[in-house]
Amino acid sequence: MLFQDIVGQKESLNHLLSLAGQGRIPHALLLVGPEGCGKLGIALVLAQYMLCEQAAEQSACNQCNSCRKIQKLIHPDLHFAFPVVGTNATSDQYLNQWRLALTENVYLNINQWLQLIGAENKQGNINKEECLHIIRKLSLKTFESNKKIMIIWLPEYLGKEGNRLLKIIEEPPEDTHFILVAENAELILNTILSRCQMVKINALSDEDIEQEIRARFPEKAEQAASLARLAAGNYNEAQSLIHAKINDHSSRFLEWMRKSYKGNPVELVKWAESFAGLGRENQKHFLKYALHFLREYLLLKMTSDANVRLAQEELKTAQNLTKVLEFEQVTSIVALLNDVIYAVERNANPKILFLDSSVKLHKILKSKLSYTQQLSMA
């Protein structure tokens, strides 16, 4: 990963490289930022600079043996931990897939990663065995460099197992550095947060994404501005739009709304059974998309401004809904979706869960009363 491969974020990266050049990088660094902002790429560039054999001021040489190995993600003193599936599975068992994934797209999200390793219905986590593996690896001497670096991608997936790492994070072996790359600091144990120095990485600006699209995809130059706006600061989403790998969340959400509005029991059962087969990560991804759609819908309804972050077909759907979907109903649907996400994360039976939520959605769509009012009257 080279400095020039990072989209935007020059101020944050320069600051971190400056600290590294002065030997002031903390032993535990936490990079926190939204999906697609480039924080994992920043961690890789920082690691390369710290391990480079001939580093210049705020720049790795990109030529030495260390740099070449890091660019291939095979440096023996650069270690990775990330969510995987399986009770005793460790990141090392998935290193080949990890290297391939980052080579193709360092902006990938958790859903893409878990689908790549065939997670299906299983949820990813960083388990007890991985934590013990981290401790064992970092207790060894360095192989080629004078430093060891452990990059933990999405430490939110540690859960309570993170307690096993408290001692080594607080008092790591000499010249050992942790770089944690997270999206939601609220899901990380406070005991881990207190041992890390946090650096917030902001979402990319529309201008940065537009400039990157024009530079790397000249055939999309005319669409660059609109693609950047739709990406909403997420370069991973921008790449999906560029390569036309648009998921079917939009059509699936509209289908769910229509079936729920009609309330035909047979159709709702079929829809719930079909949706239950997608797997938990895909289900969560869909539900988060639905929340995004409703957020942009509210903006459209309040301002009548068509310049919202929705694709053309999604915008047409949202414009049609403004005639029938009121604010109170949207508030109730958002509350319902958040409840469903909570239940999915806790392994609720998907067929029962989505049939139940479809019935509740039917009641919301058929009534002008708020969802809270409906429950109180039930």
C-alpha positions, 0 to 999 in steps of 0.5 A: 500500500503506497501513500498515493493509493490513499484517497484523500486523508492527507492531513491525517496521514501526514500527522501520523507519519510525522509522529512515526518519524519522531518516534512518537507513535503510541504503542496502542493506536486506534483509528476510528472512522466510517466505512470506506474512509480509508482507515485500513489503508492508512494503517498499512501505509503507517506500518510500512513507514515504521518498518521501512529500512530507508524511510525518508521524512514522512515517506517510506522508500518503497524499494527496500526488502521490507517495503516490498514485503509489506506491499505483498502483505507478507512481512514476518513482523507485520501481523493481522487479526480480523473477524473470521467464522468458526469457534477456534478459527484464527486469522492466519487460516485466512491469510491468503484470502485476506491478502487477495482481498486487500490487493483488490480493495483495501476499502472493503467492508465486513459484509464483503469480507465475510462473503468472500470467506464463505461465512453464509449464515455465520457471523464473524468474530475475533474469538478466544483462540485468536486472542491467545494466538495474538499473545503468542505471536507477539511474545516472539522476537522480531524476524527481520525488523526492529519492530513488530506491528499488529493490525487488528481490523474491526476490534468491535468483533472482539466482544468480551474476549478483548479482556484477554488482550488488556495486559499485552495492549497496556504493556506490550513487548519492547518495540511492539505496536498495536494499530486497531482499525475500527468503525464504531468505538462504542462497541469496543470495551472501555478497558481497551479504549482507555489503553489506546490513543484514538485518532478519528478519520473522517468520511471522505469529501465528495470532492476527494472521491470525485477527483479519484474517480476522474483520475482512475476511471476516466471513462466515468469522468462525466458521471464522477460528480453524481457518483461521488454524491451517491457514495456519501463519503464511502469510497468502497460504495463509489467503487461498487457504483463504478463497477455497476455492482449495485446490490438489489437492496433497493428492489428488495426493500420496495418489494418488502414495503409492497408486500407488507402494505398488502398484508397477504399472509401467504406472500409474507410467509414466503418473503420471510422464508426467502429473506431468512436464507440470505444469512445474517450479514446480508440481512444486516446489510439490507436493514442498514440500507433500509435505514439509509433510504429512509434517512434520505427519504426524510430529507427529500420530504422535508426539503423537496430537494432531489439532490439527495444521496439516492440513485435515480431509481431509488429517487423515483421510489422515494418521490412516489412514497412522499405522497403516502408515507408520513413522518410518524410512520417513518419514525416507527419504521426506523424504530422497528428496523433498529429492533430487528437489527438488534435481534439479528445480531443476537441470533433470533430465529430469522423466519419468525423475526422477519415474519413478525416484523412484516406484520408490524410493518403492515400495521404501520403502513396501514395506520397514520398512528405511530408504532408506539401508539399502536403497541399501547393500544394493542 
